[in-house]
């Protein structure tokens, strides 16, 4: 879960261009979960711009959850995975809470 300001743009179902400022709810190397007020459809191509870095990538709408407030949550997937787009370090694929790099604040009987 991470809120990053983004700009999403594309064309409405009737072919009119749209652009709106929003933010991510979650991010990954493969895309993001964003809130949008413009009606979009599954399979629609959009451009997602990272407001902080000015980087932009083409993506496709993979999921729409209309059961959230007045703005649906939309899952967008990059055309190609791009872990550098967010400028965030993602954990390795084999990471688990038991990974040596995981930080734990739970005291064990050995540390008491």
N, C-alpha and C positions, 0 to 999 in steps of 0.2 A: 504494500500500500504506500503510495507516494503521490502527493499533489504537486504537479509541475505545470506551470502555465503553458498552454498551447493554443495555437490558432488552427482551426480546421476549415478547409475550403473544398468546394466541389460544385456540383450542379444539382439542383432540385429535380424531382421526378418529372417536372415539365420543362426542364432544360435551362432554367434560370440559374445564374451563378449565385453562390452564397459564400459567406465567410463569417465565422464567429470566433470570439475569444472564449476559451473555457479552460478547464484544468483536468489533469489525469486523476483517476481514483487509484489506479494501480498501473505499474509498468513492467515490461519484461524486454528481453532482447528481441522478442518477436512482435511486439506491439504495445497496446495500452487499452485500458478501460477508461473511457471519457464520458462526460455528460454533454449532451447536445440538445439544443432547443429546436433546431431545424430537423424536419422529418427526413430520415435516411432509410435506405432499404438494404437488406442483406445482399452482399455481392457488389455493392456500389463502391466505386473507386473514389477515394478522397486524398487530399494532401494534408499531411499533419506537419505543422511547423513548431519547433521548440522555440518559444518566445525568448528564452534566455540566450540561446546560442545562435539563433537565426537559421539553424539547419532545418531542412524540409525533406520529407520522404513521402513517396506515394504508398498508400495502404488501401486495404479493402475492408469493408464492414463484414465482420465474421459473426457477430452476435448482437442482438438488440433485446434489452430488458426494459419493457415499458411499465413495469410494476413499481418503479421508483418515482417518487414525487412528480413534479411537472416536467422534468427533463429526463428522458430515458438514458440509461447507461448503455453505451455502445462499445462493444469490443472491436477494436480495429487491429488488423494484422499487417505488418510490413510485407512488401512484396518479397524481400529477402531479409533474413534476420540481421539486425544491426545493433549489437550491444553497446556500441560507442555513441549512438544517437542521444542517449540520456545523460551521458557523462557521469555514470554511476557504476561502481564496481559490483557486479553480480557474483554470487557464490558459485563455485564450481559445480558441475552436474552431480558429482559424487558427495556433495556436502550433506551432512546430517547434523542434528543437534549434538551428536557425540564427536563430531569432527574436532581435531585439536585446536583449530582456530575459533571455535565457538566460545563465546564468553558465557560463563555460568555464575550466577550469584547464589546458587543453592549450596548451603554448607553441608558437607558430608561429615560422617562420624570421624574421619581422619583429620579434618581441619578444625574440629572443635577443641 
